[in-house]
Amino acid sequence: MTEKFLEGKGCLITGGASGFGRGVAYAFAERGADLVLVDINEELLNETSKNVEKETKQKVIPILCDVSEAKQVKKMTEQAFSELDNIYVLFNNAGTEAAYGVDVLKVGEKAWDLTMNVNLKGQWLTDKFVSRKMNRQKFEPLRGKIIHTSSIAGTVVDPLIPVYSISKIGIIALTQLVAKSLAPYITSNAIAPGFHVTGVYGNREDIMIQTMKDGNVKTPLNRIGTIEDVVDLMVFLASPRSNFITGHTFPIDGGIAEVGVAPNTLKSDI
């Protein structure tokens, strides 16, 4: 039987229409949470929201929002807290990548701005507006939890996705700074996924595999990451079992970033 540790608690997920956001939405709702799902893809957002609500019988509020725009994030936050009694978990997950395979000194300004504004500024803005209201909640021992999406490209820079790497490094710093700012009542952590088939790769395994080949990447655990791998960690970070953890970034990458073994020495097909 699934433990309902999020019963009576609201969860806000940016980038909630697909990929990690959608997978986590189902998992949180199954554990009793009512949800606010935020995305810029209106059609997919409404589809995901209806499906999650139908399957889990939890309340799901879809909100269309560009997280890189302060006015929209402020309005979204106000609506989220008016629709739900509280937001206990913020999964700050919206992201994009706009300059694959371009040298960092040749990236165009528009590509730079798009990636940085969505990935880093967007998470900062969402933290800023949501935490103000979250910090006034009466939950104990914690008033809420913030979980960011970084990447292994933020722990080991990737020259094939330079601006993305820089933005994800920034998210790790943001995670630590927010943890210090909001302690002891709100925790701030981050996940750092590796290679998982999501919208970044057009939801295509072959494109993702090609990017791994381009970067000469081998996975020590010899398989591709799944949405479920991320969901499992997110469930832990949202649960009371992680209440004494803040300021940390957790890789979910099959060992790519931290094992430290040269790719050509690994007996791995993936």
N, C-alpha and C positions, 0 to 999 in steps of 0.2 A: 504494500500500500504506500502511495506517495505521501511523504510528510508535508503537511500544509503549513509550513513555517512562515509563509507570506500572507496568510489569511488576515484580512483587515488592513492590508498594506498596499499602497499604490506603487507602481513602477513605471518610470518613463524611459522609453527607449528611442534614441535618435537613430536614423538609418534603420528603422524598424520594419520596413516593408519587405526586406529580402535578406538573404545571407545569414550572418551571425545574429542580426537583430531579430529576424523572423524566428530562427531557431530558439533563441532565448525567450522570445515572447511566449511561445508555446510552453516552455519549461516553467517560466515564472507563473503563468496562468494556471498550469496544472498544480502548482503549489499554493494556490489560493489568492494570488495577486490580481487586482484590477489593474488595467494597463492604459497608458497613453502611448500610442505609437506615432512617431514623427518621421516624416520623409518628404522629399520633393516630387516623388513619382506618385501622383494622385491615384491613378488607376490601380497600381500595385498596392499602394497603401490601403485603399478601401477593400481590395480583395483579401489581403492578409488579415486585416482587422475583422472582417466578417467571418473568415474561416476560423480564426483563433477563438472568437466569441462563440461561434456555433459548436466547436469541438470541446471547449473547456467550460462553457456556461459562465464565464467571467465577463465582467464589463470591459469593453475595449473601445477607447476613444481615439479615432484617427485625427491627426492635426497636420495639415500641410504647412511646411515651414522650411525656409532656407536658413540653415543655422549660421551662415556667414553674415547675416543681416541682423544687427542688434535689435531693431524695432520688431522684426518678426519673432525673434527669440523671446523678447520681453512679452509680446502678446501671447505667444504659445505657452509660456510659463504661467501667465495669469489664467489662461483657459484651462490648463492642466489642473491647477490647484482649485479652480472653481468646479470642475467636473468631478474630481475625486476629493475625498476628505484629506488625503495626504499623498506625498511622494516620498516613500521610504528608500527606494533604490533608483538611482539615475544610472542608466547604462549609456554612456556618452560614446556613441559608436559610429555616427555618420562620418563618411570619408570618401575621398576620390583620389585618382592618380591621373595626371595630365601630360606627362612628358617621358614616356618609356624610351629607353635607349639613347637619350640625348645627354651629352656631356654637360656637367653642372655649369660650365662657363658659356654654354651655348643655348641654354634653356631660355625661351622667350618670356618676357615679362608677364604676359597674360596667363601662360601655363603656370608660372611661379605663383602668381596671385591666386589663381583658382585653387591650386592644391593647398597652399598655406592658409587661405581664408576658410576653406571648408574644414580641413583636417585639424588645424591648430587653433585659429581664431574661433572657429565654430565650437570646439570643445570648451575653450575658455569662456565664451559668451554663455553657453549653456550652464557651465559650472557657476558662473557669476550670478545669474538670475535665479536658478533653481535653489542654490545653497542658501540664499537669503531667506527664503520661505521654509526650506527644510530645517534650518537651524532654529526655527521657532516651534518645531513640533515637540510633542510631549512623550515620545517613545523613550524607553529606558532599556538597557544602559546607553544605547546609541540612538540619536535622533534620525539618523539616516546613513546611507552608504552611496558613494560615488565610485563608479567603475569605468575607466577609460579604455578605449581601444588604441593601443600602440601597435607595434609590429617588430618582428625580429630585424627588419630593416632599420629600426631605431636603436637596436643594440649592436648590430654590425652593419656599418653603412654599405649600401649597395649602389655602385656607380651607374647601374642601369636604370635606377629610379631615384635620382639624386634629390629632387625636391621632396618627394615622398619620404625618403629617409630623414631629411632635415626636419620635416614636419613631425615625424614620429619620434625623433629624438626630443623635440620640443614637448611632446605629450608626456614623455617620461619625466621631464623636468616639471611640467605643470602638475603632474600627479603628486610629486614630492612636495611641491610648494603648497598645493591645496591641502595635502595631509597635515602640514604644519599649521596652516591658517585655520583649519576647521577642527583640529584636535581640541579637547578630547571627545567631542560629541558626534562627529561625523568622520567616517573613514574614507580614505581616497586611495584606490589601488588601480592597477592597469593590467590588461592582458596584452601579450605580444604574440599573436598568431604567426605561423610560418606560411607554408604553402597549402592552402585549402581552396577548393573549387567554389568560388563566389563570383559576384558580379564584377569584381575587379578584372577577372579573367573571362568575362562574358559567359560565366557559368559553364565554361568548357574545359574539361580536363586536358585536352590536347594543347590548348594555349598555355595553360599553367605549366605543363611538362616542358614546353618549349622555353619558357622563361627560366626554368631551372637549368636546362641545358645551356642556355645563353650565359648564365652566371656560374657554370660548372659546379652546381649545387648537388650534393648527395645527402640523403637523409639517413642518419645512423639507425633509426628504427625501421627503415626500409619499407615505408608505406607513405601514402599521401595523407595529409591531415583531413579531417572531416568536420562538418558543422557540429556534430555531436561531441567531438573532442573539446571544442570551445564551450559548448553548453555545459558540459560536466564541470569545468572550472568555474564558470559563471554561477552555477547553482551553489557551489561551495562559497564563493565570495559574497553571495547574497544571503547566505545562511548565518545563523548564530555561531557556527563553528569557526568562522573567520573573524570574530569580533575583536580579537587582539592583534589584528594585522592591519597596518596602514603604511602608505608610502612605498609600496613594493610593486614591481612589474614582474609578471609571471609569464615566461615563455611557454608557448604551446606549439612546438615546432619539430617534434621527433628528434630533438638533440642537435639541430643544425647550428644554432648560435653558440651554445655553451660547451659542447663536447670538445671542441678545439682540435679535431682530427682533420688533416688535409684530405680534401675530397678524393684524390686519387689513391688513397690508402684504404678506403672503405669498401667492403664487400656489400654493395647496395645497388639494386636495380633502379631505385627511385631517388 
